Amino acid sequence: MKTNLRKYRFERGELSQQELADMVGVSRQTIVAIERGDYSPSVKLALLLANRLETKVEELFFLEEKDYA
């Protein structure tokens, strides 16, 4: 799974990883792991992130071709 989280953080006022983490109630390390592709967020966290960044979940996260195999 890929993410546009970093892109949306910067488009929404250049939010830091810590600021976004505080907004959704997780650690900065969680945001780092999501952006690096090392961690897939829960549905709840994905929805919270999308809500705080004023976008849709499918704009933040998307599957790669290899994910369908």
Buried (B, 14 or more C-beta within 10 A) or exposed (E): EEBBBBEBBEEBEEBEBEBBBBBBEBEBEBBEBBBEEEBEBEEEBBBBBBEBBEBEBEEBBEEEEEEEE
